[in-house]
Structure formats: C-alpha cells, structure tokens
Amino acid sequence: MNEHITTDCLLFPDIFDRPVVAKFDQRQGSSDGGAILLKAAERRLGLTSALAACLRDDRQPGKVQHELRELITQRVMAIGLGYEDANDAARLASDPIHKLLVGRNPVDGEDLASQPTLSRFENAPNRKELLRMTEALADRVIERHRKRLHGRARRITIDMDPTDDPYVQTVDMCSRCSKSFIVNARPWLHSA
C-alpha cells in the first residue's frame, strides 16, 4: 500500500445520533472534488471547445498523445482550481478528478499531459491564434451576460486585472508580453 494513504477511521459518536464513519483508504482519491461544478459551468459556456477551435494543430498525428482540446481543458481547469502554473502537472497527471475533467476514465484512463508538454503547448500559438482566442473568450463572456440579463445590458465591463497586489500586477503586465495565451487569458478567466 502507498505510504501516502491514510487508513485510519474517524467516528463521530458525540455529534450524530447514527454512526458516521469516514475512511481515507481509497487509492484513487482527489482533493479537487468541487471541480465537477467547474466542469459543469465550463460545459455550459463551451469555453474550452471555443478556445481549442482557434488553434491549428501542426503536430505529427502519429506522435500526438493529448488532443488540443484536452490540453486546453487541463490547463483551464487547473488554473480554475488554483494551480496557476504547469509545475503541478506531474502531480495532477494521474489525479482521477482531473482526468475526469478532461474526459478520460478517472481510474483506468491515460495520465494527463506533463509539465514540459503543457509548456510547449502554451508557447505554440502564433499572434493570429492568440487574437482569435481572445475574441472567442470575450464572445463567451459577453454571450453569457447577454443570456443572464436577457439582452438588457447596455454595457459589460470586463475587469482585466482584478488584483490590488503590485507584485502580481507587475508579473501580469510582463506576462502579457509573452506568447503564453493561458497567462494572458488568466485575468479574463477570473473576471468571467
């Protein structure tokens, strides 16, 4: 058995009338169970599909292990769950919830993309693709508010930098100069 798995049971006899037992011996566990709600929201918005449709895949088909939609979904979901850079990719690659979010079998499915794969992916889009992705993201935000307000909105303000932390603002301003669309899109994702 893996040394990172806890096998103790917790009983709560003083709190509840009926016995409640919590066991932590599941091999395929995840601490990101709330991500299912994030996936439901994403599916409703169609964000990752819209972003993936903006990209051209120039990779050699025989060598592709992760489709563009899967890579986008993996990064967007990770960012939404607080994993802002791809350094956590190795740890999350076999996480059952993260696999489920990408559309893979949570137990038997192939592991998700590694950090180097995600880094190459984030730096691959050209300027035209980045512009198309920005427009697709804005379209999704505007359409969501149009539906929510039943077309009554005269103006929609998208806050591009929701933080007051000067360090983060400096990093965000510098990152907007890079080719990485995920970093560039992050303020939009927080605002949407």
C-alpha positions as CSV (number, residue, x, y, z in Angstrom):
1,M,0.0,0.0,0.0
2,N,1.2,3.5,-0.8
3,E,2.7,5.3,2.2
4,H,0.7,8.4,1.4
5,I,-2.6,6.7,2.0
6,T,-4.2,7.1,5.5
7,T,-6.1,4.0,6.7
8,D,-7.5,5.4,10.0
9,C,-11.3,5.6,10.5
10,L,-13.0,8.6,12.1
11,L,-16.1,8.0,14.2
12,F,-18.3,10.8,15.4
13,P,-20.4,9.3,18.2
14,D,-20.7,12.5,20.2
15,I,-22.0,14.6,17.3
16,F,-24.6,12.4,15.5
17,D,-27.3,10.0,16.6
18,R,-26.4,7.5,13.9
19,P,-22.8,6.2,13.4
20,V,-20.8,8.1,10.8
21,V,-17.6,6.6,9.6
22,A,-15.2,8.4,7.3
23,K,-12.5,6.2,5.8
24,F,-9.5,7.5,3.9
25,D,-8.3,4.3,2.3
26,Q,-9.3,4.9,-1.3
27,R,-6.4,4.6,-3.7
28,Q,-7.9,6.8,-6.4
29,G,-8.7,9.8,-4.2
30,S,-8.6,13.5,-5.1
31,S,-8.9,16.7,-3.1
32,D,-10.5,18.6,-6.0
33,G,-14.0,17.1,-5.9
34,G,-15.6,20.5,-6.2
35,A,-14.1,20.7,-9.7
36,I,-17.1,18.8,-11.0
37,L,-19.1,22.1,-10.6
38,L,-16.4,24.0,-12.5
39,K,-16.7,21.4,-15.3
40,A,-20.4,21.8,-15.4
41,A,-20.0,25.6,-15.8
42,E,-17.4,25.1,-18.5
43,R,-19.6,22.8,-20.4
44,R,-22.4,25.3,-20.3
45,L,-20.2,28.1,-21.5
46,G,-18.3,25.9,-24.1
47,L,-15.1,27.8,-23.2
48,T,-12.5,25.1,-23.9
49,S,-14.1,24.0,-27.1
50,A,-14.2,27.6,-28.4
51,L,-10.6,28.1,-27.4
52,A,-9.4,24.9,-29.0
53,A,-11.2,25.7,-32.2
54,C,-9.0,28.8,-32.6
55,L,-5.8,26.7,-32.7
56,R,-4.2,24.9,-35.6
57,D,-2.6,21.6,-34.7
58,D,0.7,21.3,-36.6
59,R,2.0,18.3,-34.6
60,Q,2.7,15.0,-36.3
61,P,-0.5,13.0,-36.0
62,G,1.2,9.7,-35.1
63,K,3.0,11.3,-32.2
64,V,0.0,13.1,-30.6
65,Q,-0.9,11.7,-27.2
66,H,-3.0,14.7,-26.0
67,E,-5.5,16.5,-28.2
68,L,-5.6,20.3,-28.2
69,R,-9.0,20.3,-26.5
70,E,-7.6,18.1,-23.7
71,L,-4.6,20.3,-23.2
72,I,-6.7,23.5,-23.1
73,T,-9.1,21.8,-20.7
74,Q,-6.3,20.5,-18.5
75,R,-4.8,24.0,-18.1
76,V,-8.1,25.9,-17.8
77,M,-9.4,23.6,-15.1
78,A,-6.0,23.6,-13.3
79,I,-6.0,27.4,-13.3
80,G,-9.6,27.5,-12.1
81,L,-8.7,25.2,-9.2
82,G,-5.7,27.4,-8.1
83,Y,-2.9,25.6,-9.9
84,E,-1.7,28.7,-11.8
85,D,1.4,27.3,-13.4
86,A,2.1,24.0,-15.0
87,N,4.5,22.9,-12.3
88,D,1.8,20.9,-10.7
89,A,1.1,18.9,-13.9
90,A,3.2,15.9,-12.8
91,R,1.3,15.5,-9.5
92,L,-2.1,16.1,-11.1
93,A,-1.5,13.9,-14.2
94,S,-2.9,10.8,-12.5
95,D,-5.5,12.6,-10.3
96,P,-8.9,11.0,-11.0
97,I,-10.8,14.2,-10.9
98,H,-8.5,16.0,-13.3
99,K,-8.7,13.0,-15.7
100,L,-12.5,13.1,-15.4
101,L,-12.5,16.9,-16.2
102,V,-10.5,16.2,-19.4
103,G,-12.9,13.4,-20.4
104,R,-10.7,10.4,-19.5
105,N,-11.6,7.4,-17.3
106,P,-10.7,8.6,-13.8
107,V,-9.3,5.2,-12.8
108,D,-8.1,3.4,-16.0
109,G,-7.6,6.4,-18.3
110,E,-4.2,7.5,-19.6
111,D,-2.4,10.1,-17.4
112,L,-2.7,13.8,-18.4
113,A,0.0,15.9,-20.1
114,S,3.3,16.6,-18.4
115,Q,4.7,20.0,-17.5
116,P,7.0,20.1,-20.5
117,T,4.1,19.2,-22.8
118,L,1.9,21.9,-21.3
119,S,4.7,24.5,-21.6
120,R,5.3,23.7,-25.2
121,F,1.6,23.9,-25.8
122,E,1.2,27.3,-24.1
123,N,4.0,28.8,-26.1
124,A,3.0,27.3,-29.5
125,P,0.2,29.7,-30.7
126,N,1.1,32.5,-33.0
127,R,-0.3,36.0,-32.8
128,K,-3.3,35.3,-35.0
129,E,-4.3,32.3,-32.9
130,L,-3.9,34.4,-29.7
131,L,-6.1,37.1,-31.2
132,R,-8.8,34.5,-32.2
133,M,-8.6,33.0,-28.7
134,T,-9.0,36.5,-27.1
135,E,-12.0,37.2,-29.3
136,A,-13.5,33.7,-28.5
137,L,-13.1,34.3,-24.8
138,A,-14.6,37.8,-25.0
139,D,-17.5,36.4,-27.1
140,R,-18.2,33.7,-24.4
141,V,-18.2,36.3,-21.6
142,I,-20.5,38.7,-23.5
143,E,-22.8,35.9,-24.6
144,R,-23.1,34.6,-21.0
145,H,-24.0,38.1,-19.7
146,R,-26.4,38.6,-22.6
147,K,-28.3,35.4,-21.7
148,R,-28.1,36.2,-18.0
149,L,-29.6,39.7,-18.5
150,H,-32.0,38.6,-21.3
151,G,-30.4,41.1,-23.7
152,R,-31.0,44.1,-21.5
153,A,-27.3,45.0,-20.9
154,R,-26.2,48.3,-22.4
155,R,-22.6,47.8,-21.3
156,I,-20.5,45.0,-20.0
157,T,-17.2,45.8,-18.2
158,I,-14.6,43.1,-18.1
159,D,-12.0,43.8,-15.4
160,M,-8.7,42.8,-16.8
161,D,-6.7,42.9,-13.6
162,P,-8.8,42.1,-10.5
163,T,-6.0,42.2,-8.0
164,D,-4.6,45.1,-6.0
165,D,-1.2,43.3,-5.3
166,P,1.5,45.4,-7.0
167,Y,3.8,42.3,-7.4
168,V,1.1,40.4,-9.2
169,Q,0.2,43.4,-11.4
170,T,3.9,43.6,-12.4
171,V,4.0,39.9,-13.2
172,D,0.8,40.1,-15.1
173,M,1.9,43.1,-17.1
174,C,5.2,41.3,-18.0
175,S,3.3,38.1,-18.8
176,R,1.0,39.9,-21.2
177,C,4.1,40.5,-23.4
178,S,4.8,36.7,-23.6
179,K,3.2,34.4,-26.1
180,S,1.6,32.3,-23.4
181,F,-2.2,32.6,-24.0
182,I,-3.0,30.9,-20.7
183,V,-1.2,33.6,-18.7
184,N,-2.7,36.3,-20.9
185,A,-6.2,34.9,-20.5
186,R,-6.0,34.4,-16.7
187,P,-7.4,37.8,-15.8
188,W,-10.3,37.2,-18.1
189,L,-10.9,33.8,-16.6
190,H,-11.0,35.3,-13.1
191,S,-13.4,38.0,-14.3
192,A,-15.7,35.7,-16.2
